[in-house]
Amino acid sequence: MDVAVTIAEYKERLKALGYADATLEIYRAGLDKFQEYLQGRDVSDLRTVTKQIMLDYKALVMAGTQAMETKALRIRPVKRLFEHLTANNLLLINPAEGIIETHRREKKIGPTLTQEEMKIFLQQPNMSFRGGIRDRAIMEVLYATAIRKNECLALEVHDVDLREGVIHVRKGKGRKQRVVPLGKTAAGYLKEYLEKIRPHYNRKHPKERRLFLTCEGMPLTGGALNVSLYHYRKQAGINKSASPHVFRRSCATHMLQQGADIRYIQKLLGHASLATTQQYCKVIPIDIKKTHEETHPNGRDNADSGTP
């Protein structure tokens, strides 16, 4: 079972299964790194890969200086490859079985903006310009709906229902669909963009259906969005990261701080597992402590200190 041929066939299979472009890129990179590693050990047949080889590969990955999640993304595609091969009876024994990508305790929670920081951030686009109105609409949508960057960029005009105040996410992660509420503020800015800005941008390419466009009438790219958010973050004097995922995490965190049920947050984020959503709770331990001190009968400073 030639390493190069089998890995190439598996990449094609992932593409045929409809994996998102970003996921395909990550998996391809991880598989390429593994292929290079096997070549370095003179392993040309996947049937000769042993558990020890897999353990050595994991040790090599973990010795790197990358973030823990990046290391996990180096190992995950390899695990999926061997799972595929054993599930289809191309291998009798899975050498990657039991290999753990990362422990939950090792996974770092990314940054979250405070509510005040988010308020300042959202005010940065200059509403005197078409691009500023568009950017404000995008930022408000990201914060209100907690949709992922790729989900946002894939939105089409017909996905927006301003009358009902919702957005239909038809190209979610894992090809799952869901409906997310906009809220009055985001709906207002999105309405302004749709009525005043998009028709102007859309003149050169009237058949383009993507929701968010460049001034040339082409679909907005992830790179352009990241550059805009970086510019507004610096302009606002915020030293934290401010990627679309930070907007997503901040939305979930702020709703939890306001008392939203975590099961609702799970549905909003489109998480298949509640455990994934619970990771967001770890970013607000101080808020939980403060709430406990303010609301628990024995948590306040003036509580009766006598013993029963």
C-alpha positions as a printed Julia matrix, in Angstrom:
308×3 Matrix{Float64}:
   0.0    0.0     0.0
   2.12   2.84   -1.36
   2.21   5.83    0.99
   2.09   8.54   -1.67
  -0.62   6.88   -3.76
  -2.86   6.03   -0.79
  -2.6    9.5     0.74
  -3.34  11.1    -2.64
  -6.43   8.9    -3.02
  -7.59   9.8     0.48
  -7.25  13.52   -0.27
  -9.49  13.06   -3.32
 -12.0   11.17   -1.21
 -12.19  14.03    1.28
 -12.85  16.45   -1.56
 -15.58  14.2    -2.96
 -17.21  14.04    0.46
 -17.71  17.81    0.34
 -15.28  18.91    3.05
 -14.91  22.67    3.3
 -11.93  24.19    1.48
 -10.35  25.33    4.74
 -10.66  21.84    6.23
  -9.24  20.27    3.07
  -6.25  22.59    3.24
  -5.58  21.66    6.87
  -5.93  17.93    6.21
  -3.71  18.07    3.13
  -1.0   19.92    5.04
  -1.14  17.41    7.9
  -1.01  14.43    5.56
   1.9   15.94    3.61
   3.88  16.38    6.82
   3.21  12.76    7.78
   4.25  11.59    4.32
   7.52  13.52    4.64
   8.11  11.91    8.04
   7.59   8.41    6.66
   9.93   9.12    3.76
  12.56  10.17    6.29
  12.19   6.79    7.98
  12.25   4.9     4.65
   8.66   3.77    5.09
   6.99   3.38    1.7
   4.12   1.02    2.62
   1.39   2.09    5.05
   0.95  -1.54    6.09
   4.34  -1.36    7.79
   3.43   1.63    9.97
   3.45   0.46   13.57
   2.09   1.89   16.8
   5.64   2.84   17.78
   6.08   4.8    14.55
   2.89   6.69   15.36
   4.04   7.38   18.91
   7.38   8.65   17.59
   5.56  10.9    15.13
   3.35  12.32   17.84
   6.42  12.96   20.03
   8.04  14.83   17.14
   4.95  16.97   16.61
   4.55  17.73   20.31
   8.2   18.8    20.55
   7.48  21.67   18.17
   6.88  25.27   19.23
   3.44  25.59   17.6
   0.23  26.12   19.54
  -1.39  22.98   20.94
  -4.32  23.18   18.55
  -1.92  23.45   15.59
  -0.16  20.32   16.79
  -3.5   18.54   17.06
  -4.25  19.47   13.46
  -1.02  17.75   12.42
  -2.11  14.49   14.03
  -5.87  14.5    13.35
  -5.7   13.93    9.55
  -3.37  10.98   10.07
  -5.77   9.4    12.56
  -8.65   9.89   10.13
  -6.61   8.3     7.34
  -5.97   5.13    9.31
  -9.57   5.02   10.54
 -10.67   5.15    6.9
  -8.27   2.38    5.88
  -9.31   0.02    8.68
 -13.03   0.76    8.25
 -12.74  -0.25    4.61
 -10.75  -3.4     5.45
  -7.62  -2.1     3.74
  -5.76  -2.49    7.02
  -6.39  -5.09    9.71
  -4.88  -3.08   12.59
  -5.09   0.67   13.1
  -1.64   1.86   14.3
  -3.12   5.24   15.28
  -5.75   3.76   17.58
  -5.49   5.29   21.05
  -3.26   8.15   19.89
  -4.61  11.29   21.58
  -4.3   14.56   19.68
  -4.37  16.82   22.75
  -5.81  16.65   26.22
  -8.62  19.07   27.01
  -6.58  20.5    29.85
  -3.85  21.39   27.33
  -6.17  23.33   25.07
  -5.95  27.06   25.57
  -9.04  29.22   25.38
  -8.61  32.07   22.93
  -9.12  35.76   23.73
 -12.52  37.34   24.3
 -13.4   41.01   24.12
 -15.2   42.62   27.02
 -18.6   44.16   26.35
 -17.05  47.64   26.54
 -14.26  46.67   24.14
 -16.8   45.27   21.72
 -18.85  48.46   21.91
 -15.79  50.54   21.04
 -14.75  48.12   18.3
 -18.14  48.23   16.58
 -18.03  52.03   16.44
 -14.8   52.17   14.41
 -16.06  51.95   10.78
 -16.64  55.39    9.24
 -20.31  55.42    8.31
 -19.72  58.29    5.88
 -18.22  55.79    3.43
 -19.82  52.84    1.67
 -17.09  50.52    2.89
 -17.65  51.65    6.46
 -21.37  50.88    6.28
 -20.63  47.45    4.85
 -17.99  46.71    7.48
 -20.28  47.82   10.31
 -22.99  45.51    8.98
 -20.55  42.57    8.84
 -19.24  43.22   12.35
 -22.74  43.55   13.78
 -23.79  40.3    12.09
 -20.73  38.43   13.39
 -21.35  39.67   16.93
 -25.12  39.14   16.91
 -25.21  35.69   15.34
 -21.85  34.15   16.36
 -21.54  32.6    12.91
 -18.15  31.44   11.7
 -16.1   33.47    9.21
 -16.66  31.02    6.36
 -20.36  30.86    7.15
 -20.56  34.64    7.01
 -18.68  34.94    3.73
 -20.79  32.17    2.16
 -24.08  33.94    2.92
 -26.21  34.89   -0.06
 -28.84  37.59   -0.32
 -31.73  35.13   -0.08
 -30.33  33.79    3.21
 -31.36  37.01    4.96
 -34.92  37.37    6.24
 -35.22  40.87    7.67
 -38.96  40.52    8.2
 -38.41  37.62   10.59
 -35.08  39.0    11.79
 -33.08  35.84   11.06
 -30.3   34.52    8.86
 -30.35  31.04    7.32
 -26.91  29.47    7.57
 -27.08  26.96    4.72
 -23.37  26.21    4.45
 -22.43  25.52    8.05
 -19.55  23.43    9.3
 -20.06  19.78    8.47
 -22.67  20.8     5.88
 -25.18  21.42    8.65
 -27.82  24.11    8.37
 -29.31  26.3    11.07
 -31.26  29.52   11.56
 -29.8   32.27   13.74
 -31.5   35.44   15.03
 -30.09  38.81   13.99
 -31.36  41.07   16.73
 -32.63  44.59   16.09
 -29.26  46.35   15.96
 -27.62  43.98   13.45
 -30.81  43.85   11.39
 -30.84  47.64   11.19
 -27.27  47.92    9.93
 -27.74  45.01    7.53
 -30.89  46.63    6.13
 -28.96  49.86    5.49
 -26.23  47.93    3.69
 -28.72  46.0     1.55
 -30.69  49.08    0.57
 -27.93  51.69    0.12
 -24.6   49.96   -0.46
 -24.94  46.53   -2.03
 -26.96  47.74   -5.05
 -24.11  50.15   -5.84
 -21.44  47.44   -5.45
 -23.56  44.97   -7.42
 -23.76  47.05  -10.62
 -20.71  45.49  -12.3
 -21.78  41.93  -11.48
 -25.59  41.99  -11.21
 -25.83  38.19  -11.09
 -23.58  37.88   -8.03
 -25.67  36.54   -5.12
 -23.14  36.66   -2.27
 -24.32  38.93    0.52
 -21.13  40.81    1.29
 -19.3   42.27   -1.7
 -16.2   44.34   -2.41
 -16.49  47.74   -4.07
 -15.79  45.91   -7.34
 -18.85  43.74   -6.88
 -16.95  40.53   -6.13
 -17.5   38.32   -3.05
 -15.59  39.55   -0.01
 -12.68  37.25    0.87
 -11.53  36.02    4.26
  -8.21  37.81    3.83
  -9.88  41.15    3.15
 -12.15  40.71    6.17
  -9.2   39.89    8.43
  -7.33  42.99    7.24
 -10.34  45.22    7.93
 -10.82  43.84   11.44
  -7.11  44.24   12.16
  -7.3   47.88   11.06
 -10.33  48.6    13.25
  -8.76  46.82   16.23
  -5.65  48.98   16.01
  -7.79  52.08   15.52
  -9.76  51.22   18.65
  -6.58  50.73   20.7
  -7.45  47.11   21.51
  -4.41  44.9    22.09
  -6.21  41.56   21.89
  -6.76  39.54   18.75
  -9.95  40.46   16.94
 -10.56  37.75   14.37
 -14.09  36.7    13.35
 -13.75  33.81   15.8
 -13.17  36.31   18.61
 -16.5   37.89   17.68
 -18.06  34.43   17.86
 -16.53  33.65   21.25
 -17.37  37.1    22.59
 -21.01  36.73   21.58
 -21.3   33.42   23.42
 -19.46  34.74   26.47
 -21.5   37.92   26.77
 -24.76  35.98   26.47
 -23.61  33.58   29.17
 -22.73  36.54   31.36
 -26.27  37.84   30.88
 -27.74  34.52   32.0
 -28.45  32.72   28.7
 -28.92  28.95   28.96
 -25.83  27.17   27.65
 -28.06  24.83   25.63
 -29.32  27.83   23.69
 -25.73  28.94   23.12
 -24.98  25.47   21.8
 -27.73  25.77   19.19
 -26.68  29.29   18.25
 -23.07  28.23   17.69
 -24.05  25.09   15.82
 -22.1   22.78   18.12
 -22.92  19.09   17.91
 -21.68  18.52   21.45
 -22.52  20.47   24.59
 -18.98  19.74   25.81
 -17.62  21.93   23.02
 -19.88  24.79   24.07
 -18.86  24.37   27.7
 -15.31  25.33   26.71
 -16.64  28.87   26.35
 -17.6   28.87   30.04
 -13.95  28.7    31.02
 -13.34  32.25   29.86
 -15.52  33.77   32.6
 -14.44  32.25   35.94
 -14.17  35.72   37.52
 -17.76  36.51   36.54
 -18.96  33.27   38.09
 -17.06  34.03   41.3
 -18.41  37.57   41.41
 -21.98  36.38   40.85
 -21.61  33.79   43.58
 -20.31  36.39   46.04
 -23.12  38.81   45.2
 -26.0   36.34   45.26
 -25.17  33.5    47.65
 -26.59  34.13   51.17
 -23.25  33.32   52.78
 -21.1   34.88   50.09
 -21.49  38.56   51.04
 -19.19  40.43   53.4
 -22.07  41.27   55.76
 -23.25  37.67   56.01
 -23.67  36.27   59.5
 -20.28  34.92   60.49
 -21.57  32.98   63.49
 -21.38  29.22   63.61
 -24.58  27.16   63.76
